[in-house]
Amino acid sequence: MSYSIIGFGNIGKALAKAFARKGIQVSVATTRDPESFAADAAAIGPTIIPKKLADAVKADIIFLAVRFESHPDVAKTLPTWQGKTIVDVTNAYGVPPEELGGQPSSRFIAHAFSSARLVKGFNHLGAATLDQDPAVHGGRRVVFLASDDDAAAAEIGTLAENLGFSPIKLGGLSEGGLLVQARGNSWGQLIFKDLAKFD
Ligand SMILES: NC(=O)c1ccc[n+]([C@@H]2O[C@H](COP(=O)([O-])OP(=O)(O)OC[C@H]3O[C@@H](n4cnc5c(N)ncnc54)[C@H](OP(=O)(O)O)[C@@H]3O)[C@@H](O)[C@H]2O)c1
């Protein structure tokens, strides 16, 4: 299984740190030449591999960590996303709901990434919190996952566990998913709730 993170800003770097902590290889990409952020990637760890966007999208599991408005540009890089899982980390805060046809923002993104399996996740925490070691107070930091594809949610749940988090599945995008989505200028009830699970 191969992994990539598209977007290497606050959230992309926080996710990269989680991969580095566990020694799991992940490629990272932006619109820029990989040499321009190679030093930042190396500073996080040797398993963080800077790549061109066209190469990074070859991964099986792709974290979408760009601003919501940039997702169509990423979606254009492949004619089909069949066989891939997109983890939608974006928050469409401030995007008028009517621009999304009233749909959950992740379903709008799913249309752009045609044929991909999509899981909304890792988006409910601020970057400064997601950046930290998820082993907290003897428990594991919670990440929420929502998807209309149960198998994809299970796959990302396993990855979240391997990264040291405690995943909680909320169900479909139009059900539990709404708890972790921004809608217009409001936030779902679970956004920014920094929770830990104890075994
Ligand atoms: N910041 C938070 O606390 C937070 C928390 C939860 C969720 N989120 C969500 O996470 C996403 C990223 O937020 P952020 O704060 O990390 O934003 P950011 O710091 O502005 O980073 C965005 C990254 O995306 C890259 N990018 C822009 N357009 C791209 C494209 N077409 N293809 C590939 N890469 C592209 C940018 O690099 P170049 O411009 O150099 O290409 C940059 O590395 C947003 O959707 C945000 O709503 C943020």
The ligand as an SDF file (V2000), in Angstrom:
LIG
                    3D

 48 52  0  0  0  0  0  0  0  0999 V2000
   -5.0980   24.7330    9.3190 N   0  0  0  0  0  0  0  0  0  0  0  0
   -5.9130   24.0190   10.0970 C   0  0  0  0  0  0  0  0  0  0  0  0
   -5.8750   24.1170   11.3430 O   0  0  0  0  0  0  0  0  0  0  0  0
   -6.8740   23.0160    9.4610 C   0  0  0  0  0  0  0  0  0  0  0  0
   -7.5360   22.1150   10.2940 C   0  0  0  0  0  0  0  0  0  0  0  0
   -8.3550   21.1400    9.7210 C   0  0  0  0  0  0  0  0  0  0  0  0
   -8.5240   21.0970    8.3440 C   0  0  0  0  0  0  0  0  0  0  0  0
   -7.9000   22.0200    7.5750 N   0  0  0  0  0  0  0  0  0  0  0  0
   -8.1080   21.9590    6.1260 C   0  0  0  0  0  0  0  0  0  0  0  0
   -6.9440   21.3910    5.5610 O   0  0  0  0  0  0  0  0  0  0  0  0
   -6.6990   21.9680    4.2750 C   0  0  0  0  0  0  0  0  0  0  0  0
   -5.2890   22.5340    4.2600 C   0  0  0  0  0  0  0  0  0  0  0  0
   -5.1890   23.5600    5.2240 O   0  0  0  0  0  0  0  0  0  0  0  0
   -3.7960   24.2160    5.5750 P   0  0  0  0  0  0  0  0  0  0  0  0
   -4.0170   25.0800    6.7390 O   0  0  0  0  0  0  0  0  0  0  0  0
   -2.7400   23.1640    5.6190 O   0  0  0  0  0  0  0  0  0  0  0  0
   -3.5670   25.1250    4.2710 O   0  0  0  0  0  0  0  0  0  0  0  0
   -2.2020   25.7600    3.7640 P   0  0  0  0  0  0  0  0  0  0  0  0
   -1.2400   25.9110    4.8930 O   0  0  0  0  0  0  0  0  0  0  0  0
   -2.5900   26.9610    2.9560 O   0  0  0  0  0  0  0  0  0  0  0  0
   -1.6020   24.6390    2.7800 O   0  0  0  0  0  0  0  0  0  0  0  0
   -2.1930   24.3370    1.5550 C   0  0  0  0  0  0  0  0  0  0  0  0
   -1.1810   23.5010    0.7710 C   0  0  0  0  0  0  0  0  0  0  0  0
   -1.7870   23.0990   -0.4460 O   0  0  0  0  0  0  0  0  0  0  0  0
   -0.8550   23.3060   -1.5130 C   0  0  0  0  0  0  0  0  0  0  0  0
   -1.6260   23.4530   -2.7350 N   0  0  0  0  0  0  0  0  0  0  0  0
   -2.4240   24.4960   -3.1210 C   0  0  0  0  0  0  0  0  0  0  0  0
   -3.0050   24.2220   -4.3110 N   0  0  0  0  0  0  0  0  0  0  0  0
   -2.5750   23.0020   -4.6870 C   0  0  0  0  0  0  0  0  0  0  0  0
   -2.8090   22.1640   -5.8250 C   0  0  0  0  0  0  0  0  0  0  0  0
   -3.6350   22.5570   -6.7940 N   0  0  0  0  0  0  0  0  0  0  0  0
   -2.1680   20.9900   -5.8820 N   0  0  0  0  0  0  0  0  0  0  0  0
   -1.3250   20.5720   -4.9020 C   0  0  0  0  0  0  0  0  0  0  0  0
   -1.0630   21.3150   -3.7940 N   0  0  0  0  0  0  0  0  0  0  0  0
   -1.6790   22.5150   -3.6920 C   0  0  0  0  0  0  0  0  0  0  0  0
   -0.0850   24.5320   -1.0860 C   0  0  0  0  0  0  0  0  0  0  0  0
    1.1860   24.5930   -1.7080 O   0  0  0  0  0  0  0  0  0  0  0  0
    1.5290   25.5230   -2.9580 P   0  0  0  0  0  0  0  0  0  0  0  0
    0.6000   26.7180   -2.9200 O   0  0  0  0  0  0  0  0  0  0  0  0
    2.9700   25.8440   -2.7250 O   0  0  0  0  0  0  0  0  0  0  0  0
    1.3010   24.6500   -4.1390 O   0  0  0  0  0  0  0  0  0  0  0  0
    0.0910   24.2410    0.4080 C   0  0  0  0  0  0  0  0  0  0  0  0
    1.1960   23.3830    0.6170 O   0  0  0  0  0  0  0  0  0  0  0  0
   -7.7840   23.0290    4.0560 C   0  0  0  0  0  0  0  0  0  0  0  0
   -8.8220   22.4770    3.2830 O   0  0  0  0  0  0  0  0  0  0  0  0
   -8.2810   23.3210    5.4690 C   0  0  0  0  0  0  0  0  0  0  0  0
   -9.6330   23.7360    5.4880 O   0  0  0  0  0  0  0  0  0  0  0  0
   -7.0600   22.9720    8.0930 C   0  0  0  0  0  0  0  0  0  0  0  0
  1  2  1  0
  2  3  2  0
  2  4  1  0
  4  5  1  0
  4 48  2  0
  5  6  2  0
  6  7  1  0
  7  8  2  0
  8  9  1  0
  8 48  1  0
  9 10  1  0
  9 46  1  0
 10 11  1  0
 11 12  1  0
 11 44  1  0
 12 13  1  0
 13 14  1  0
 14 15  2  0
 14 16  1  0
 14 17  1  0
 17 18  1  0
 18 19  2  0
 18 20  1  0
 18 21  1  0
 21 22  1  0
 22 23  1  0
 23 24  1  0
 23 42  1  0
 24 25  1  0
 25 26  1  0
 25 36  1  0
 26 27  1  0
 26 35  1  0
 27 28  2  0
 28 29  1  0
 29 30  1  0
 29 35  2  0
 30 31  1  0
 30 32  2  0
 32 33  1  0
 33 34  2  0
 34 35  1  0
 36 37  1  0
 36 42  1  0
 37 38  1  0
 38 39  2  0
 38 40  1  0
 38 41  1  0
 42 43  1  0
 44 45  1  0
 44 46  1  0
 46 47  1  0
M  CHG  2   8   1  16  -1
M  END
$$$$
